[in-house]
């Protein structure tokens, strides 16, 4: 299922791949800030649907959830996500690799 995404990334070693599904909330809720791993590596978030949810990076940059968009970043730096209020679900694929 993920082969088309993985072949477009320069992956030497796959650390983790997971799907995030957040249910709609009545207000936009920010989730706790976190780092995926303690060592520098590359992360890709592939947004599967468009909604008003966000990914928030350590420097305060907010990335909108837009279907078929990919965010590349260093997930060893703190980041967080939010819920969505305008869609039944917020759905994305989180890939960590080196």
RAZI-V738131 format. One line per field, one symbol per residue. ss: DSSP state (H for helix, E for strand, L for the rest). A space follows every 10 residues. Layout:
ss=???
//
This chain:
ss=LLHHHHHHLL LLLEEEEEEE EEELLLLLLE LLLELLLLLL LEEEEEELLL EEEEEEELLL LEEEELLLLE EEELLLLLEE EELLLLLLEE EEEEEEEL
//
